[in-house]
């Protein structure tokens, strides 16, 4: 019953907002009607083999949209392309997109963009992880530019909320979108090296971040020893790391955020109330609220600076320009 209500509300939302010109959930209805089935089966096959691919696909979509817009530019494998930049270290899911593209090219050659495949794969990754599903507006074209120097627009886990807010606002996203999209960390993982300073050397006196819960700090210090190489992976949601739910927000409220940028959402007056709204409990209306708001934020993000019509191209291979 809850799922039916959610789908109904999302359908009303899709009808009520202005989606980027020329994008439509039925864009391929005549030209490649099996596109969503092919992408879904591809993601599902990879997910069944390795469920941790889900957060990888979500992150891939986010990193694509925040640089040059949602145009597949993150997929280009040339030297000095976005993919090679430091903020994109550890990005995963390229093989999933390539797999889906190869199948689509055999069925609908030159029709489906790599940018649209990324957007669909991100949606399916959330759904397979127990989160909501939504209708993805389609019709993006692939960009012809990909430069590592453009990745400065990507938010960093080291940045304060004020800088995160500026970077999101530059893409037409508000504080509510920021907190909601960061909720994707409910199924994410990160390397110790990206937060290890919080455990041992956060203050000038060399102590840990005082905002961290003491028992959680001890857990992280065991997982990320001071003399370690920093490559051990830690879930961003300590309670349900493979389940797309609201426990991530509860962890932030309770001082159990892993990344500094996540934990700082609780310390900022504007974002704290949004975190609290999602963190209230694990079930009922609060869980439904996040499941409704997350698709809205994803749809909004997925239309950032898209290329449509005669702009861009439809790549034959996602990792290189035509």
SVG drawing of the C-alpha trace seen along z (x, -y; Angstrom):
<svg xmlns="http://www.w3.org/2000/svg" viewBox="-2 -30 54 43">
<polyline fill="none" stroke="black" stroke-width="0.4" points="0.0,0.0 2.8,-2.4 4.6,-1.6 1.4,-2.3 0.9,-5.6 4.5,-6.6 4.2,-5.8 1.0,-7.8 2.6,-10.8 5.6,-10.6 3.4,-10.4 1.7,-13.6 5.0,-15.2 6.3,-14.4 3.2,-15.9 3.5,-19.1 7.1,-20.2 8.7,-21.6 11.3,-19.0 14.1,-20.2 12.8,-20.9 12.7,-17.9 13.2,-15.3 10.5,-12.8 10.1,-9.4 8.7,-8.1 11.5,-9.5 12.5,-6.1 9.0,-4.6 9.2,-4.2 12.9,-4.3 14.1,-1.8 11.2,-0.6 13.3,2.0 15.8,-0.5 14.7,-0.4 14.4,3.4 17.9,3.8 19.5,1.3 17.6,2.8 18.6,6.4 22.2,5.3 22.3,3.5 20.5,6.4 23.1,8.9 26.0,6.9 24.2,6.2 23.5,9.9 27.2,10.5 28.3,7.5 25.7,5.4 28.4,2.7 28.1,1.7 24.8,-0.2 26.5,-3.1 29.1,-3.2 26.4,-3.8 24.8,-6.5 28.1,-8.3 28.9,-8.0 25.6,-9.8 26.3,-12.5 29.8,-13.1 28.7,-13.2 26.0,-15.8 28.1,-18.2 30.7,-18.6 29.5,-19.8 26.0,-18.7 24.4,-15.2 26.1,-14.4 28.1,-11.2 31.4,-13.2 32.6,-11.2 32.8,-8.1 35.5,-9.3 38.7,-7.4 41.2,-9.7 44.2,-11.2 43.2,-14.4 39.5,-13.6 37.2,-14.0 37.6,-10.4 41.3,-10.9 40.9,-13.7 41.6,-13.3 38.0,-13.8 37.0,-10.9 39.4,-8.5 37.7,-5.2 34.7,-5.8 33.0,-2.5 30.3,-1.3 31.9,-2.0 31.7,1.7 27.9,1.7 27.3,-1.3 29.5,0.2 27.7,3.5 24.3,1.9 25.5,-0.3 26.8,2.7 23.5,4.5 21.6,1.3 23.8,0.7 23.1,4.2 19.3,3.6 19.0,-0.2 22.2,-1.4 23.0,-5.1 19.8,-5.8 20.3,-5.7 22.8,-8.1 25.4,-7.1 24.1,-9.9 20.6,-8.4 22.0,-5.0 23.8,-6.4 20.6,-8.1 18.6,-4.9 21.3,-2.8 21.4,-5.1 17.6,-4.7 17.8,-0.9 20.6,-0.8 18.5,-2.6 15.5,-0.3 17.5,2.9 18.9,1.6 15.4,1.4 14.9,-2.3 12.2,-4.0 11.9,-3.9 10.8,-6.7 10.3,-7.6 13.5,-9.0 13.2,-11.8 15.1,-10.8 16.5,-12.4 19.9,-13.6 22.7,-13.7 26.3,-12.9 28.8,-15.8 31.9,-16.3 34.0,-17.8 35.6,-16.0 38.4,-17.7 39.9,-16.9 40.3,-20.7 36.5,-21.1 36.1,-18.9 36.6,-21.7 32.8,-22.0 32.5,-18.7 31.8,-18.9 34.6,-17.6 34.2,-15.6 36.6,-18.2 34.4,-21.2 32.2,-23.0 28.4,-23.2 28.8,-26.8 30.9,-25.6 28.7,-22.6 25.7,-25.0 27.5,-27.2 28.4,-24.3 24.9,-22.9 23.3,-26.3 25.5,-26.8 23.7,-23.8 20.2,-25.0 19.9,-22.8 18.9,-24.1 19.6,-23.0 16.8,-20.5 18.3,-18.9 21.7,-18.9 20.7,-17.0 18.4,-14.6 21.0,-13.7 23.7,-13.2 21.2,-10.6 22.5,-8.4 25.4,-7.7 23.1,-5.3 24.5,-2.6 27.9,-4.1 31.4,-3.2 34.6,-5.2 38.3,-4.7 39.8,-5.4 42.1,-8.0 39.2,-10.4 38.3,-10.7 41.3,-9.3 42.3,-12.8 39.1,-13.0 40.2,-10.0 43.7,-11.1 44.7,-14.6 41.6,-16.8 42.5,-19.5 45.8,-21.5 46.6,-19.3 46.3,-16.1 43.1,-14.8 40.0,-13.4 36.9,-15.3 34.9,-16.2 31.6,-15.9 32.1,-12.1 30.3,-9.7 33.0,-8.1 32.0,-4.4 31.8,-5.0 35.2,-6.7 36.7,-3.6 35.1,-1.4 36.5,-3.5 40.0,-3.6 39.9,0.3 38.9,0.3 41.3,-2.5 44.5,-2.1 46.7,-5.2 49.6,-3.4 47.5,-1.9 47.6,-2.7 44.2,-4.3 42.7,-2.0 40.4,0.0 36.8,-0.6 34.2,-1.6 30.4,-1.9 29.0,-5.4 25.9,-4.0 27.1,-1.8 23.7,-0.2 22.2,0.9 25.1,0.4 23.4,2.2 19.9,1.0 18.6,-2.2 16.8,-3.8 16.9,-6.7 19.3,-5.2 22.1,-7.3 20.4,-10.5 19.9,-9.0 23.6,-8.3 24.4,-11.9 22.0,-13.1 23.8,-10.8 27.3,-11.8 28.0,-8.7 28.7,-10.4 31.9,-9.1 32.7,-11.9 33.2,-15.4 31.0,-16.9 28.2,-14.6 28.5,-15.2 28.6,-19.0 25.0,-18.8 23.9,-18.4 25.9,-21.4 24.5,-23.8 21.2,-25.6 19.7,-25.4 20.4,-21.7 20.0,-20.3 16.2,-20.5 16.1,-18.6 18.3,-15.9 16.1,-15.7 13.0,-15.4 14.4,-12.3 16.1,-10.9 13.0,-10.8 12.5,-7.0 13.0,-4.1 9.5,-3.5 6.1,-5.0 5.7,-8.5 9.3,-9.5 10.6,-6.7 7.9,-7.5 9.0,-11.1 12.6,-10.3 11.4,-7.8 9.3,-10.6 11.8,-13.4 14.8,-11.4 13.3,-10.8 12.3,-14.4 15.9,-15.5 17.3,-12.9 15.1,-14.0 16.1,-17.6 19.8,-16.8 19.5,-14.6 18.4,-17.6 21.4,-19.8 22.7,-21.5 21.5,-18.6 22.2,-18.6 19.2,-17.9 18.1,-18.3 21.1,-18.9 23.5,-19.6 26.1,-16.9 26.1,-13.4 25.0,-9.8 28.2,-8.0 28.7,-4.5 31.1,-3.6 30.6,-5.4 34.3,-5.7 35.3,-7.7 33.9,-10.5 32.6,-9.6"/>
</svg>
